[in-house]
């Protein structure tokens, strides 16, 4: 699976922020931004998690050809 086909969210040291990547549909990026937002960041830090280690990725289903 190529990295550019995956839906991703991760911490960027350069931007000092959560970065999002969506390969095709803008609605996927919008959905991710609703989850990985400032409230998420604050809650994770409040619960004792290091947000700078955050990495999330998910692959699309592979279409099986007959």
C-alpha positions as CSV (number, residue, x, y, z in Angstrom):
1,X,0.0,0.0,0.0
2,X,1.4,3.4,-1.0
3,X,1.6,6.1,1.7
4,X,-0.2,8.5,-0.6
5,X,-3.3,6.3,-0.6
6,X,-3.8,6.4,3.1
7,X,-5.9,8.7,5.2
8,X,-3.4,10.2,7.8
9,X,-3.1,12.5,10.8
10,X,0.2,13.1,12.6
11,X,2.1,15.6,14.6
12,X,4.4,17.9,12.7
13,X,7.5,19.3,14.6
14,X,8.0,21.9,11.8
15,X,4.4,23.2,12.1
16,X,4.1,22.5,15.8
17,X,0.6,21.2,15.0
18,X,-1.5,18.2,13.9
19,X,-1.3,17.7,10.2
20,X,-3.9,15.9,8.1
21,X,-3.6,14.2,4.7
22,X,-6.4,12.9,2.6
23,X,-5.8,11.3,-0.7
24,X,-9.0,12.0,-2.6
25,X,-12.2,13.4,-1.0
26,X,-12.2,16.7,0.8
27,X,-15.0,15.3,3.0
28,X,-12.4,12.9,4.5
29,X,-10.2,15.8,5.5
30,X,-13.1,17.7,6.9
31,X,-14.1,14.6,8.9
32,X,-10.6,14.1,10.3
33,X,-10.4,17.8,11.3
34,X,-13.5,17.3,13.4
35,X,-11.8,14.5,15.3
36,X,-8.1,15.6,15.5
37,X,-8.8,19.2,16.7
38,X,-7.7,21.5,19.6
39,X,-10.2,19.7,21.9
40,X,-8.6,16.4,21.1
41,X,-5.2,17.8,21.7
42,X,-6.1,19.3,25.0
43,X,-7.8,16.2,26.2
44,X,-4.9,13.9,25.3
45,X,-2.5,16.2,27.1
46,X,-4.8,16.4,30.1
47,X,-4.9,12.6,30.2
48,X,-1.1,12.5,30.2
49,X,-0.4,11.6,26.6
50,X,2.4,13.2,24.5
51,X,0.6,14.6,21.5
52,X,3.9,15.0,19.6
53,X,4.1,11.2,19.2
54,X,0.7,11.0,17.5
55,X,0.5,9.0,14.3
56,X,-2.8,7.8,12.7
57,X,-3.2,6.2,9.3
58,X,-5.8,4.0,7.7
59,X,-5.7,2.2,4.3
60,X,-8.6,1.9,1.9
61,X,-10.1,-1.5,1.2
62,X,-8.3,-3.3,-1.5
63,X,-10.5,-4.1,-4.4
64,X,-10.1,-7.8,-5.3
65,X,-10.2,-8.4,-9.0
66,X,-11.7,-11.7,-10.3
